[in-house]
Amino acid sequence: MEELFNFYGYKFHWLNIVDLAIVIFLVVQLYRLLKGSLAFNIFVGLLMVYMAYFIVQMLHMPILTIILQNFINVGLIAIIIIFQPEIRKFLLVLGKKAPLSKDSFLTKLFLPDKFKSYREEENIINEVITAVARMAASRTGALIVIANTYRVKFDTASSIAIDGNINAKLLESIFCKGSPLHDGALIIVGSKILAAKVILPVSENPNLPTRIGLRHRSAVGITEHSDNLAIVVSEERGSISYAQDGNLVQDISLEELKVKMYEVMVDGY
């Protein structure tokens, strides 16, 4: 086919434009994914190295070209190691949008039985909302993680296995200030309380508000690299927050929390 146009002596095919558009799109998506994390500065540094490589190549500087080319070739392995959490998160988001993912149209079309009844999920949501409302009123600190799989990773050495049914009074008793299970997080998977007193990874995101404590940072940490929803009740202010995909949403109402839980537990299935 004919070239699309000439630009300062360079001939561009229409596929070159598509190629450039795809690269720009991927860079923008990477920027959105890494923005606010410690890996962002590394990402900017790598972009500068790649830009320097293309510049010295265009200027016909062979020594610098060879040095930067070897650095880039070796750096691909380093990139995979450094950005392993971000790559995992990117693939997780991509998988959720795939044609055969659990929330896709095809899955719902060919597996209708899975979506006939939400009574169990609705009961779980109501029990959690009731417990959160009471703990917020009494300013009882709490951290509840709603995981999408039993393979959720956490420190089993320090946690206490429960494997109990979800009940508002049980949730309140676990986070009661005099309870030995008060500190740490509670993990919910499906219709069961999997474990309590769980130590979660703490987020190192420098853009999080400085006034938030360990409980909120742990909520963000557990959602940065896994598809979980973390609910936080502040012990100081009695406010309610949630973390998802590494983002913290603070000072929400019970109705907003209920909508989010329906989105994750019902609409997401």
C-alpha positions as CSV (number, residue, x, y, z in Angstrom):
1,M,0.0,0.0,0.0
2,E,1.0,3.6,-0.4
3,E,2.7,5.5,2.4
4,L,0.4,7.7,4.4
5,F,2.5,10.9,4.3
6,N,6.0,12.3,4.3
7,F,7.4,14.0,7.4
8,Y,10.7,15.8,7.0
9,G,11.8,13.2,4.5
10,Y,10.6,10.2,6.4
11,K,7.8,8.1,4.8
12,F,5.1,6.7,7.1
13,H,3.0,3.7,6.3
14,W,-0.5,3.7,8.0
15,L,0.7,0.7,10.1
16,N,3.4,2.9,11.5
17,I,0.6,5.2,12.9
18,V,-1.2,2.3,14.4
19,D,2.0,1.0,15.9
20,L,2.7,4.4,17.4
21,A,-0.8,4.7,18.8
22,I,-0.6,1.3,20.5
23,V,2.7,2.2,22.1
24,I,1.3,5.5,23.4
25,F,-1.7,3.7,24.7
26,L,0.4,1.2,26.6
27,V,2.7,3.9,28.0
28,V,-0.4,5.8,29.3
29,Q,-1.8,2.7,30.9
30,L,1.6,2.0,32.6
31,Y,1.7,5.5,33.8
32,R,-1.8,5.2,35.3
33,L,-0.9,1.9,36.9
34,L,2.4,3.1,38.4
35,K,1.3,6.6,39.4
36,G,1.7,7.2,43.1
37,S,3.9,4.1,43.7
38,L,7.6,3.9,44.4
39,A,8.0,2.1,41.1
40,F,7.0,5.3,39.2
41,N,10.4,6.9,39.5
42,I,12.0,3.7,38.2
43,F,9.6,3.7,35.3
44,V,10.5,7.3,34.5
45,G,14.2,6.5,34.7
46,L,13.8,3.6,32.3
47,L,11.9,5.8,29.8
48,M,14.8,8.2,29.9
49,V,17.3,5.4,29.2
50,Y,15.2,4.3,26.2
51,M,15.0,7.9,24.9
52,A,18.7,8.3,25.3
53,Y,19.3,5.0,23.4
54,F,17.2,6.2,20.4
55,I,18.9,9.6,20.4
56,V,22.4,8.3,20.4
57,Q,21.4,5.8,17.7
58,M,20.0,8.6,15.5
59,L,23.2,10.6,16.1
60,H,25.3,7.6,15.1
61,M,27.3,7.4,18.3
62,P,28.4,3.7,18.2
63,I,30.0,3.4,21.7
64,L,27.0,4.8,23.6
65,T,24.6,2.9,21.4
66,I,26.3,-0.4,22.2
67,I,26.5,0.4,26.0
68,L,22.8,1.4,26.2
69,Q,21.7,-1.5,24.0
70,N,23.4,-4.0,26.3
71,F,22.0,-2.2,29.3
72,I,18.5,-2.5,27.8
73,N,18.9,-6.2,26.9
74,V,20.0,-7.1,30.4
75,G,17.5,-4.6,31.9
76,L,14.5,-6.6,30.6
77,I,15.2,-9.3,33.2
78,A,15.6,-6.6,35.9
79,I,12.3,-5.0,34.8
80,I,10.4,-8.2,35.3
81,I,11.9,-8.6,38.8
82,I,11.4,-4.9,39.9
83,F,7.9,-4.6,38.5
84,Q,6.7,-8.1,39.4
85,P,3.9,-6.7,41.7
86,E,2.8,-4.2,39.0
87,I,2.9,-6.8,36.2
88,R,0.8,-9.1,38.3
89,K,-1.7,-6.3,39.0
90,F,-1.8,-5.4,35.3
91,L,-2.5,-9.0,34.3
92,L,-5.1,-9.3,37.0
93,V,-7.0,-6.3,35.6
94,L,-6.6,-7.6,32.1
95,G,-7.9,-11.1,33.1
96,K,-11.0,-9.5,34.7
97,K,-11.9,-8.1,31.3
98,A,-11.2,-11.2,29.3
99,P,-14.1,-12.9,27.4
100,L,-14.1,-15.9,29.8
101,S,-13.6,-14.1,33.1
102,K,-16.2,-14.5,35.8
103,D,-17.9,-11.2,35.2
104,S,-17.9,-11.4,31.4
105,F,-21.1,-11.6,29.2
106,L,-20.1,-15.0,27.9
107,T,-19.7,-16.5,31.3
108,K,-23.1,-15.2,32.4
109,L,-24.7,-16.4,29.2
110,F,-23.5,-20.0,29.4
111,L,-23.5,-20.3,33.2
112,P,-26.8,-18.9,34.2
113,D,-27.2,-21.1,37.3
114,K,-24.4,-19.2,38.9
115,F,-26.4,-16.0,38.8
116,K,-29.9,-17.1,39.7
117,S,-29.8,-16.4,43.5
118,Y,-27.8,-13.9,45.5
119,R,-29.5,-14.6,48.8
120,E,-26.3,-15.9,50.5
121,E,-24.3,-12.9,49.3
122,E,-27.0,-10.5,50.4
123,N,-27.1,-12.1,53.9
124,I,-23.3,-11.8,54.2
125,I,-23.4,-8.2,53.1
126,N,-26.1,-7.4,55.6
127,E,-24.3,-9.1,58.5
128,V,-21.0,-7.2,57.6
129,I,-22.9,-3.9,57.3
130,T,-24.6,-4.4,60.6
131,A,-21.3,-5.1,62.3
132,V,-19.5,-2.2,60.7
133,A,-22.3,0.2,61.7
134,R,-22.1,-0.9,65.3
135,M,-18.3,-0.8,65.4
136,A,-18.3,2.7,63.8
137,A,-20.8,3.9,66.4
138,S,-18.7,2.6,69.3
139,R,-15.4,3.6,67.6
140,T,-14.1,0.0,67.6
141,G,-11.2,-0.3,65.1
142,A,-11.6,-3.1,62.5
143,L,-10.1,-4.3,59.3
144,I,-12.1,-6.8,57.2
145,V,-10.7,-8.3,54.0
146,I,-13.2,-9.8,51.5
147,A,-11.0,-12.1,49.4
148,N,-12.1,-13.8,46.1
149,T,-10.1,-17.0,46.7
150,Y,-9.0,-19.3,49.5
151,R,-5.5,-19.0,48.1
152,V,-5.2,-15.4,49.5
153,K,-1.7,-15.0,50.9
154,F,-1.2,-13.9,54.5
155,D,1.0,-14.8,57.4
156,T,-0.5,-18.0,58.8
157,A,2.1,-18.2,61.6
158,S,0.6,-15.3,63.5
159,S,-3.0,-15.6,62.4
160,I,-5.8,-17.6,64.1
161,A,-7.8,-19.9,61.8
162,I,-11.6,-19.6,62.4
163,D,-13.5,-21.2,59.5
164,G,-16.8,-19.9,60.9
165,N,-20.1,-18.6,59.5
166,I,-20.3,-14.8,59.0
167,N,-22.4,-13.2,61.8
168,A,-22.5,-9.6,62.9
169,K,-22.2,-10.4,66.6
170,L,-19.2,-12.7,65.9
171,L,-17.5,-9.9,63.9
172,E,-18.1,-7.5,66.7
173,S,-16.8,-9.9,69.3
174,I,-13.6,-10.5,67.3
175,F,-12.8,-6.8,67.1
176,C,-13.9,-6.0,70.6
177,K,-11.2,-4.0,72.3
178,G,-10.8,-6.6,75.0
179,S,-10.5,-9.5,72.5
180,P,-7.2,-11.2,71.9
181,L,-8.1,-11.2,68.2
182,H,-8.7,-7.4,68.1
183,D,-5.3,-6.5,66.4
184,G,-4.8,-7.5,62.8
185,A,-7.3,-8.2,60.0
186,L,-10.1,-10.6,59.5
187,I,-10.3,-12.6,56.3
188,I,-13.6,-13.5,54.7
189,V,-13.7,-15.9,51.8
190,G,-17.0,-16.9,50.3
191,S,-19.5,-17.5,53.1
192,K,-16.8,-18.2,55.8
193,I,-14.6,-16.3,58.1
194,L,-11.2,-17.8,57.2
195,A,-8.9,-16.3,59.8
196,A,-8.5,-13.4,62.3
197,K,-5.5,-11.6,63.8
198,V,-3.9,-11.6,60.3
199,I,-0.9,-9.5,59.7
200,L,-1.1,-7.8,56.2
201,P,1.5,-6.2,54.0
202,V,1.8,-2.5,54.7
203,S,1.6,-0.2,51.6
204,E,4.6,2.0,50.9
205,N,2.6,4.3,48.6
206,P,4.0,7.8,49.4
207,N,0.8,9.5,48.2
208,L,-1.3,8.1,50.9
209,P,-2.5,10.7,53.5
210,T,0.1,11.1,56.2
211,R,-2.5,11.1,59.0
212,I,-3.8,7.5,58.3
213,G,-2.5,4.7,60.5
214,L,-1.2,1.2,60.2
215,R,-4.7,-0.3,59.8
216,H,-5.5,1.9,56.7
217,R,-2.0,1.3,55.2
218,S,-2.5,-2.5,55.6
219,A,-5.8,-2.3,53.9
220,V,-4.2,-0.6,50.9
221,G,-1.3,-3.1,51.0
222,I,-3.4,-6.2,50.7
223,T,-5.3,-4.8,47.7
224,E,-2.3,-3.5,45.8
225,H,-1.3,-6.9,44.3
226,S,-4.5,-8.9,44.7
227,D,-8.2,-8.7,43.8
228,N,-9.5,-8.0,47.3
229,L,-11.8,-5.5,49.1
230,A,-10.6,-4.2,52.5
231,I,-13.0,-2.5,54.8
232,V,-11.6,-0.3,57.6
233,V,-13.3,1.2,60.7
234,S,-11.3,3.9,62.3
235,E,-10.7,3.6,66.0
236,E,-10.0,7.3,66.5
237,R,-12.9,8.8,64.5
238,G,-15.3,6.0,63.9
239,S,-15.2,6.7,60.2
240,I,-15.6,4.0,57.5
241,S,-13.2,3.5,54.6
242,Y,-12.4,0.8,52.0
243,A,-9.4,0.0,49.8
244,Q,-9.5,-1.7,46.4
245,D,-6.9,-2.0,43.7
246,G,-4.4,-0.1,45.9
247,N,-6.7,2.9,46.2
248,L,-8.1,4.2,49.5
249,V,-11.6,5.7,49.7
250,Q,-12.2,7.4,53.1
251,D,-15.2,8.7,55.1
252,I,-17.9,6.8,53.2
253,S,-21.5,6.1,54.3
254,L,-22.9,2.7,55.1
255,E,-24.9,2.9,51.9
256,E,-21.8,3.6,49.9
257,L,-20.1,0.6,51.5
258,K,-23.1,-1.6,50.8
259,V,-23.1,-0.6,47.1
260,K,-19.4,-1.4,46.9
261,M,-19.9,-4.8,48.6
262,Y,-22.7,-5.6,46.1
263,E,-20.4,-4.6,43.3
264,V,-17.6,-6.9,44.5
265,M,-19.6,-9.9,45.9
266,V,-22.7,-10.0,43.7
267,D,-22.1,-8.2,40.5
268,G,-18.6,-9.5,40.3
269,Y,-19.7,-13.2,40.3
